[in-house]
């Protein structure tokens, strides 16, 4: 086994090390979509008007 820095993190997460950037790209896209949705919700909730 080669010494790869932080390889134990990916091994503990069950990520194969030979997969390349496909898995990383998927994670980045999911985080971006969730982050955009949360940011939009946070910004747009301030535009609600209280009709008391």
C-alpha positions, 0 to 999 in steps of 0.5 A: 500500500502506498503512503497517500496523505489522508488516505485513511479518511477516504478509506474510512468513508468507503470511497475507492481511491481509484475513482478519480474526480467523478465522486468529488464532482458529484459531492460539489454539485450536491453541496452547491445546489443545497447551498443555493437553495438555502441561500435563496430561502434565507434571502427571500424569507425577508420579503414576507409581509406580515398582514396583521 
